[in-house]
Amino acid sequence: CTSIVSQDAKGNMYHARNLDFGLFLGWDVKNRTWQLTDILRPAIVTLDWQRGGKTLFKSVNYAGYIGVLTAIKPGMFTFSMDERFNADGGYMGILEYIRDKKGYWMSFLSRETMESAGSYQEARDKLANTQLIAPAYFILGGTKPGEGCVITRNRHVNGTDVWPMTDSTAGGWYVLETNYDHWKAPLFLDDRRGPANKCMKAMGVQNTGFAGLFNVLSSKPVLNKLTTYTALMQVDSGTLETYLQYCPDPCEPW
Amino acid sequence: IAGQIPPYNDSCVQGQYPPPKDRRVPNYVINLDLPPEQRWLQLGADKHREIGAILLEMKKFLMEWGSGEIISIVDLLGDNLDQVLPSPYKEELTGMANASGIMIGELFIYNIFYELFTV
């Protein structure tokens, strides 16, 4: 996955993401595609979650999935999550959960955050300080310039890292996460971070917007054979656009 | 499945937006004022084939890659479904199961596949 929170020259906030899924879940030799990735695309839908006849938030889901991986709460905040691989992963978390019933399933925490949080700060605090069953990266965007961060989560809240877009090691006007801790180098065989940063800098703050971000996320290997969709969000207008993505050869398998 | 060998040689593309209309995805309303069992009826009925196909592929993964650990976890969870699936998610998945004809246990595994996958 690749998630980006970025602001334009006027301070408008954007959030965009590629959702990549299906690694090692069956390679179709004939078509050179991942089988699960191909099966997931027709199941992608956007959901308008309403209460009292009004939109509470919007999300992008795979049909049958009732949690949240990508979402926007109009006028408040935007959200995406990227997978985090960690030795202290879901196995221990699930066993502990069966025993203690403590901690949240990731997608249910994110859904609850979308339903209940009333601001960027509230969402950030909830996502940073709630015990989880598996580690994850939460990417959050707000409404004001500089309101964007990557929350690197362990299962427990100790060790949570919040990396704001204003940090000198982030982009300054954007923050970008793939599937690696930002303080470590990505796996050399799976470096989407470097190419994505290169394209963000080439785009520049002056060209930030749906078109520019979609171009960044359509550049290989940010776009790869695991990419199922690209979502584009603008928090003030409440706009969520979702497009199926395909990566014709030559294309990196991940 | 060999990919391009680093260093990165691709370029930043331009002019990709907007993509063709056939790459847009359908939209559904989830009415949170409805009882949880009724919220996903339309989507479950419309997309039951797609959901079934995903579950089939995930089960293949569990069988081929899951070995001992994941299978034993799935068994443990299945035996404790009432306790590990909080409200309103349990009721929502019950409604989805009724609408799609897919067993609730399988839908639950699908919904926690992130945690299983990180195993």
Contacts between the chains, C-beta under 8 A, distances in Angstrom:
chain1	res1	chain2	res2	distance
A	24	B	65	7.2
A	25	B	57	6.4
A	25	B	58	7.7
A	25	B	60	7.8
A	25	B	61	5.0
A	26	B	57	6.7
A	26	B	60	6.8
A	26	B	61	7.7
A	27	B	1	5.7
A	32	B	1	7.7
A	35	B	57	6.1
A	36	B	54	7.4
A	36	B	57	4.7
A	36	B	58	7.4
A	36	B	61	7.5
A	39	B	50	7.6
A	39	B	53	4.9
A	39	B	54	5.6
A	39	B	57	5.4
A	40	B	54	6.4
A	42	B	50	5.1
A	43	B	47	6.1
A	43	B	50	3.9
A	43	B	51	6.6
A	43	B	53	7.8
A	43	B	54	6.0
A	44	B	25	4.7
A	45	B	25	5.7
A	45	B	26	5.4
A	45	B	27	6.9
A	45	B	28	5.6
A	45	B	43	6.8
A	45	B	47	7.3
A	46	B	25	5.8
A	46	B	26	7.4
A	46	B	27	4.7
A	46	B	28	7.5
A	47	B	27	7.5
A	47	B	28	5.5
A	47	B	29	7.6
A	47	B	30	5.2
A	48	B	27	6.3
A	48	B	28	7.2
A	48	B	29	4.9
A	48	B	30	7.0
A	49	B	30	4.8
A	49	B	32	6.1
A	50	B	29	5.7
A	50	B	30	7.0
A	50	B	31	5.5
A	50	B	32	6.5
A	50	B	33	7.6
A	51	B	31	8.0
A	51	B	32	4.6
A	51	B	33	6.0
A	52	B	33	6.7
A	56	B	32	6.7
A	60	B	25	7.5
A	62	B	54	6.8
A	63	B	43	5.9
A	63	B	44	7.9
A	63	B	46	7.8
A	63	B	47	3.6
A	63	B	50	5.3
A	63	B	51	5.4
A	64	B	44	7.4
A	64	B	47	6.9
A	64	B	50	7.7
A	64	B	51	3.8
A	64	B	54	6.7
A	64	B	55	7.8
A	64	B	96	6.5
A	64	B	100	7.1
A	64	B	102	7.6
A	64	B	107	6.1
A	64	B	110	5.7
A	64	B	111	7.7
A	65	B	110	6.7
A	65	B	111	5.9
A	66	B	40	6.9
A	66	B	89	6.1
A	66	B	92	5.2
A	66	B	93	6.7
A	66	B	96	7.2
A	66	B	111	6.1
A	67	B	111	6.1
A	83	B	114	6.9
A	83	B	117	7.4
A	83	B	118	7.1
A	84	B	118	7.5
A	85	B	118	6.5
A	86	B	118	7.2
A	89	B	118	4.0
A	89	B	119	6.1
A	90	B	114	7.5
A	90	B	115	3.8
A	90	B	116	6.2
A	90	B	117	7.3
A	90	B	118	3.9
A	90	B	119	4.8
A	91	B	69	5.9
A	91	B	73	7.0
A	91	B	118	7.9
A	91	B	119	4.2
A	93	B	115	6.4
A	94	B	73	5.3
A	94	B	76	7.9
A	94	B	77	7.2
A	94	B	112	7.9
A	94	B	115	5.9
A	94	B	116	7.7
A	94	B	119	7.6
A	95	B	73	7.3
A	95	B	76	7.9
A	97	B	84	6.6
A	98	B	76	5.6
A	98	B	77	7.1
A	98	B	80	6.1
A	98	B	84	6.6
A	101	B	83	6.6
A	101	B	84	7.5
A	105	B	111	7.5
A	105	B	112	5.5
A	105	B	115	6.4
A	106	B	114	5.4
A	106	B	115	6.7
A	107	B	111	6.7
A	107	B	112	8.0
A	107	B	114	6.4
A	108	B	86	7.2
A	108	B	89	6.1
A	115	B	32	7.5
A	133	B	115	5.2
A	134	B	114	6.4
A	134	B	115	4.4
A	134	B	118	4.6
A	135	B	118	6.9
A	136	B	114	7.7
A	188	B	6	5.8
A	189	B	3	8.0
A	189	B	6	7.1
A	191	B	6	6.3
A	191	B	8	6.8
A	194	B	8	6.2
A	195	B	8	5.0
A	195	B	10	6.7
A	195	B	12	8.0
A	198	B	8	7.7
A	198	B	12	6.7
A	199	B	12	3.9
A	202	B	12	4.9
A	203	B	12	7.5
A	210	B	17	6.1
A	211	B	17	4.0
A	211	B	18	7.8
A	214	B	16	5.6
A	214	B	17	4.0
A	214	B	18	7.9
A	214	B	19	7.5
A	215	B	12	6.8
A	215	B	13	5.6
A	215	B	14	5.6
A	215	B	15	7.3
A	215	B	16	5.2
A	215	B	17	6.5
A	216	B	12	6.9
A	218	B	13	5.4
A	218	B	16	4.2
A	219	B	10	6.4
A	219	B	11	7.2
A	219	B	12	4.8
A	219	B	13	4.9
A	220	B	4	7.9
A	220	B	10	4.3
A	220	B	13	8.0
A	221	B	3	7.4
A	221	B	4	7.1
A	221	B	8	7.0
A	221	B	10	6.5
A	224	B	3	7.9
A	229	B	25	7.1
A	241	B	24	8.0
A	242	B	24	7.2
A	242	B	25	5.0
A	243	B	19	4.8
A	243	B	23	4.5
A	243	B	24	6.5
A	243	B	25	7.6
A	244	B	23	4.4
A	244	B	24	7.9
A	244	B	25	6.6
A	245	B	23	7.6
A	250	B	4	6.8
A	251	B	3	7.8
A	252	B	3	3.9
A	252	B	4	5.5
A	253	B	1	4.6
A	253	B	2	7.9
A	253	B	3	4.8
A	254	B	3	7.2
